[in-house]
Amino acid sequence: MTIPEKLQKRYGKPHVSYSSLKVALSDMAKFDQYMKGELKFESPALAFGTLYDMLLFERDKAMDTYVVLNEDSIIDMCSAKTIKSKAPKMTKEYKEKKAELELQYSEEGKTIVSPDDWKQANEMIDRLDASGLSKRMLKSNQYQVEFNEMIGSVQVKGFLDCLGDGFIVDSKSTKAVDKFRYSVRDFCYDIQAYIYCEVFGVNKFYWLVQEKAYPYLPGLVECSDETLFAGKMKFNQAVNRIDSFLNGLDAGASPMQDYVQFKV
């Protein structure tokens, strides 16, 4: 069987993603969990990144998706007794009102965001516009482009932020623009760059990065040929590990048998 066929048989889907390939480079037991939907990557940073990207690339969708939960407006819904208390947000009534609103928004399919996160994301985009990078690098109308294609022996699914004329732009927030080169290595962003360039047949890839601390310094980082090649090597290594892992499972091996070995 092919790799997509083996994946379909075990996980009910024939494809992998950048995230699953990244996990495959570290621990196949975690890869197995991820493919089964048992391993979730959730954090305030990831949630903020999703908000930022949607406001940047799909603003109308963001306005429909997100709702700002203002604590003062919740207090205004409470009784005079609660409002006059020393700590309104600690009262039973406040917590009940907040829970009611959260349930209501959840049933409406809305994602709750804090006023601070909403304000920061918009201020970051304003700084990006002021720098001229938005006009220069995000001129395309092809945003959040989805793909599901074969690369060699493996089927890869995902989406990219912005497909330009002969180049691709990916948005990233960071603690420090000048340290972003280490994030490329640590988070395997080079695999992402290789996948996108391979699928869409381009060789120019840029990261549009921006610091999350005021005054939100933006930066344009070009992916070098060396980094793109490193991404290709990591991609192939991950695919080989997945193939060997699936073959091992067919032979009766356990995901827990995976281990790492290195010299320092």
C-alpha positions in Angstrom: 0.0 0.0 0.0 1.0 3.6 -0.5 1.5 6.0 2.4 -1.8 7.8 1.8 -3.6 4.4 1.7 -1.9 3.4 5.0 -2.8 6.7 6.6 -6.4 6.3 5.4 -6.6 2.8 6.8 -5.3 3.8 10.3 -6.5 7.4 10.7 -9.4 7.7 8.3 -7.6 10.4 6.2 -4.9 10.0 3.6 -3.1 13.2 4.1 -0.5 14.8 6.5 0.0 18.5 7.3 2.9 20.7 8.2 2.0 20.2 11.9 1.9 16.5 11.7 5.2 16.4 9.7 6.8 18.6 12.4 5.6 16.2 15.1 6.9 13.2 13.1 10.4 14.6 13.5 10.3 14.4 17.2 8.2 11.4 18.5 6.1 9.0 16.5 3.9 8.2 19.5 2.9 11.9 19.4 2.4 11.7 15.7 0.1 8.8 16.3 -1.8 10.9 18.9 -2.0 13.9 16.6 -3.3 12.0 13.6 -6.0 10.4 15.9 -7.0 13.9 17.1 -5.8 13.2 20.6 -3.0 15.8 20.6 -4.2 19.4 20.5 -2.0 22.4 20.1 -3.8 25.2 21.9 -2.4 28.2 23.7 -3.1 31.9 24.1 -0.3 32.7 21.6 -1.9 30.4 18.9 -5.3 31.8 19.5 -4.0 35.4 19.2 -2.2 34.4 16.0 -5.4 33.1 14.5 -7.2 36.3 15.4 -4.4 38.5 13.9 -4.3 36.5 10.7 -8.0 36.6 10.2 -8.2 40.3 10.8 -5.3 40.8 8.4 -6.4 38.6 5.5 -10.2 38.0 6.0 -11.4 41.0 8.0 -15.1 40.6 7.1 -14.9 36.9 8.3 -13.2 38.1 11.5 -16.0 40.5 12.2 -18.5 37.6 11.9 -16.4 35.1 13.8 -15.2 37.0 16.8 -17.1 38.8 19.6 -15.4 41.1 22.1 -16.4 40.2 25.6 -16.2 43.4 27.6 -16.2 42.9 31.4 -17.7 46.3 32.0 -20.7 45.4 29.9 -21.2 42.3 31.9 -21.2 44.3 35.1 -23.8 46.6 33.7 -26.1 43.6 33.3 -25.9 42.9 37.0 -28.0 44.1 39.9 -27.2 47.3 41.7 -26.0 45.3 44.7 -23.4 43.5 42.6 -22.3 46.7 40.8 -21.8 48.5 44.2 -19.8 45.6 45.7 -16.1 45.8 46.3 -15.3 43.1 43.7 -18.1 42.8 41.2 -16.2 40.3 39.1 -15.9 37.9 42.0 -19.6 37.7 42.7 -21.9 34.8 41.9 -24.2 37.0 39.8 -21.3 38.3 37.6 -20.0 34.8 37.0 -23.5 33.6 36.1 -24.0 36.4 33.6 -20.7 35.8 32.1 -21.4 32.1 31.7 -24.7 32.9 30.1 -23.1 35.1 27.5 -20.3 32.6 26.8 -22.9 29.9 26.2 -25.0 32.2 24.0 -22.0 33.1 21.8 -20.9 29.5 21.7 -24.3 28.4 20.4 -24.1 31.2 17.8 -20.7 29.9 16.6 -18.9 32.9 17.9 -15.3 33.0 19.3 -14.9 35.2 22.3 -11.9 37.5 22.4 -10.7 39.9 25.1 -10.8 43.7 24.4 -7.0 43.8 24.9 -6.3 41.2 22.3 -8.7 42.8 19.8 -7.1 46.2 20.4 -3.6 44.8 20.1 -4.2 42.9 16.9 -5.8 45.9 15.2 -2.9 48.2 16.4 -0.4 45.7 15.0 -2.1 45.7 11.6 -2.2 49.6 11.7 1.6 49.6 12.2 2.0 47.1 9.3 0.0 49.4 7.1 2.0 52.4 8.2 5.3 50.6 7.3 4.1 50.1 3.7 4.7 46.3 3.9 1.0 45.5 3.5 0.7 47.5 0.3 4.0 46.1 -1.0 3.7 42.4 -0.1 -0.1 41.7 0.3 -1.3 43.1 -3.0 -2.8 39.7 -4.0 -6.4 38.8 -3.5 -5.5 35.2 -3.0 -5.5 34.8 0.8 -5.9 31.7 2.9 -5.4 29.5 -0.1 -6.2 25.9 0.6 -4.4 22.9 -1.0 -4.4 19.2 -0.9 -1.6 17.8 -3.2 0.9 15.0 -3.6 4.5 15.8 -2.9 6.4 12.7 -3.9 4.9 9.8 -2.1 2.8 11.7 0.5 -0.4 13.7 0.3 -0.1 17.1 2.0 -3.1 19.3 3.0 -3.0 22.8 4.4 -3.4 26.5 3.4 -1.1 29.5 3.0 -1.6 33.1 3.9 -1.0 35.0 0.7 -0.2 33.8 -2.8 1.4 36.6 -4.8 2.6 36.8 -8.4 5.6 34.4 -8.3 6.0 34.5 -4.5 4.3 33.4 -1.3 4.0 35.4 1.9 3.4 33.8 5.4 2.4 35.9 8.4 4.1 35.3 11.7 4.1 37.2 15.0 7.3 37.0 17.1 8.9 38.3 20.3 11.8 39.8 18.4 12.2 40.3 14.7 16.0 39.9 14.8 15.6 36.5 16.6 13.1 35.1 14.1 15.8 33.1 12.3 15.9 30.9 15.4 12.1 30.4 15.3 12.4 29.2 11.7 14.7 26.4 13.0 12.9 25.7 16.2 9.4 25.6 14.8 10.4 24.0 11.5 9.0 26.9 9.5 11.4 25.8 6.8 9.3 22.7 6.2 6.3 25.0 5.7 8.2 27.1 3.2 9.3 24.1 1.2 5.8 22.6 1.1 4.2 25.8 -0.1 6.8 26.5 -2.8 6.7 22.9 -4.0 2.9 22.8 -4.2 2.5 26.2 -6.0 5.7 25.9 -8.1 7.4 29.1 -6.9 10.8 29.7 -5.4 10.4 33.0 -3.7 9.1 32.8 -0.1 8.8 35.6 2.5 7.8 35.7 6.1 6.0 38.9 7.1 6.9 39.0 10.8 5.9 41.4 13.5 6.7 41.9 17.1 3.9 41.5 19.6 5.2 44.1 22.0 4.5 47.9 21.4 5.4 49.6 19.0 5.0 46.3 17.0 8.0 46.4 14.8 7.3 44.7 11.5 9.9 42.9 9.3 10.2 41.2 5.9 12.3 38.0 6.0 13.2 36.3 2.8 13.6 32.5 2.8 17.1 31.7 1.5 17.8 28.8 -0.9 19.8 27.2 2.0 16.8 27.4 4.3 14.4 26.1 1.6 16.8 23.1 1.1 16.9 22.5 4.8 13.1 22.4 4.8 13.2 19.9 2.0 15.6 17.6 3.9 13.4 17.8 7.0 10.3 17.1 4.9 11.9 14.0 3.4 13.2 12.8 6.9 9.7 13.2 8.3 8.1 11.3 5.4 10.7 8.5 5.8 9.9 8.3 9.5 6.2 8.1 8.8 6.7 5.4 6.2 8.9 3.3 8.5 6.5 3.8 11.4 3.5 2.7 9.4 5.4 -0.3 8.1 6.3 -1.2 11.7 2.7 -1.0 12.8 1.8 -3.5 10.1 4.5 -5.8 11.5 3.0 -5.5 15.0 5.2 -2.7 16.5 3.9 -0.2 19.0 4.1 3.6 18.7 5.8 3.6 22.1 8.9 1.9 20.7 10.1 5.1 19.1 13.2 6.7 20.7 15.9 9.3 19.9 19.6 8.8 19.8 22.3 11.5 19.5 25.7 12.6 20.6 26.5 16.0 22.2 
